[in-house]
């Protein structure tokens, strides 16, 4: 049998067979003209070498298996020496797994340390986009009550910026009690007296976790960290301008939000609305990213439980808190 036939039947290349021959793992006979000739035993041996290679056992350590075949065993691993080689391979893999797991954990720990060291210096993880993209709302929008296919545009057009400002003022917030990061709950229907700033945002990124796939390509999605830092830095200005309370609100769970409030040292609580119940009650726009439905960024000024003013769209998240401060200061001068 020629080398090409052996290669075809064993599922390897002729080059591999020549290497096995160089290592002394197969020993074809030689014809008077010098050509190699292989036997059925050689085919079995080469097949076994291929199978062991696929298990990660190098050719140099396959001799116990080939010797088992040469001794007439039905299978190459019927001999004690073959089983011992299996055990040695398993032990080596276990040691490598332990080493790699330890290395992964140390790298992950350094990632977390480095990421949170950066945020402790108040460097926002999210850059605030410049230009027209910052003024836009996400392209895939949904209005509660309209039929929508996840990931596809809704049949009805999303509300234009003026629609929310004309429709929401005068509406009373629903009787929803949402969990807060300070451990309590906040009844939206019972906000007041006075003016409450309630800013809605999609999600705040964590420095040791990836944002949803394609997040950077969604106009208006980025900027949540910068927005939160803005409300933190202007918190005293907001209260001086007449805000009795400031809350951030998103669909993320309270545990996720609590990490953000502690890392960014926010002086106000975040409210968690994973079911987007406020969106359903008021008809607020949402969008989908990474398999999640998220709030479109907007801010409500609530006075005695009633929506007084709406900021939408939020043009520059990092500067938005200053915009709210100016509106509150102006509102105090009006009757």
Steps between C-alpha positions, in 0.01 A plus 500: 500500500643840400525801731222686319253218567594491868456877525155479341378215719644638822387858434844662530751654262790313342729751672366392839568136419858580401545676837362197683751288310784734600395460864498123463125474569427326171747282310391420144676229303720584204457345157808402295463828309514698828135601513314482832216252543258519792290232666153500660675522835662826389158639407369416850806656658468823302128522585585463868768767474247737347243429775758556774617822336139627507501433877811712533736209566819568303641242264807455718281361780297253295737204514309317777190501278684381190677229698160386628379467141816318396447251785169400343258690726162577336539868594803717558391588856433146622839484672593632847776716349242677280274569797796640691566741212137614513535571872821694446333710230202571729731605784688736272176653372378547855817682592472722192133574573591600856781722374282662233211552741733668748645716224151597379394595854812713552447678169132558584598641839746740339238603246256585778768680703614705202148579382377616840821689569425702186141570601606603850672788327157592362598425140173397332518170318269624228607783276230750417458493122524826313305623203156402369521143628486628856170672431326195364299237676574131430389382161295202622222647711181362645206674658312287756172388352628491141570163342868441449730221397807489728795653321286653224347848469144533625212551258409837653766772474687577821394816678673814380667721761202733513248220551614410851522861605144558386350175624658426838472827696191489718500121532512355849761234557358151554489334838822307459732416788851442366797362697778748566872454548479643854304192606155654500226544242376814330132544416491693175138595548586655835789724395471846642438757618745708302689412183667162451758440226453151354750426226454182297799338333567174306775345715824598666806301396725326748876520447544122534212403272429541132217718372240336273627410155480794264448752781739753349307497172163588658454879479417650838571185700839597640553753774326349803805511724574858401137591567506340846823683586340824383203460734743408779716807446197731470300343783542797732414737216185301424376515858589869523296561184195336657526124448374314806638167371702357212468141376648305213279227352581211267401142430812359668460307825576663833819301558642621170399858577639484854847423361474814287382725784782380725771520232397847380411616854158622396320707767158386377328165454442309179161340439465161331217432255596171327152452362499853355163554669533877496552484123180298464303734722609826333574378148871576520732398214739209541753321280662159480870419534673175586168320544383756759230763471629826644375848575571779255680779685265773627436699817173576676446790737224382734314745720267366766481168312415655163733534200581868463771496235679250271855516368514296179720443317792543737752654264821470704475261798810636673359854497138414565503556878602863444210537259261372769649740756436796270142390434429460873648839577286657229189318618535643850453847360174405330168496685 
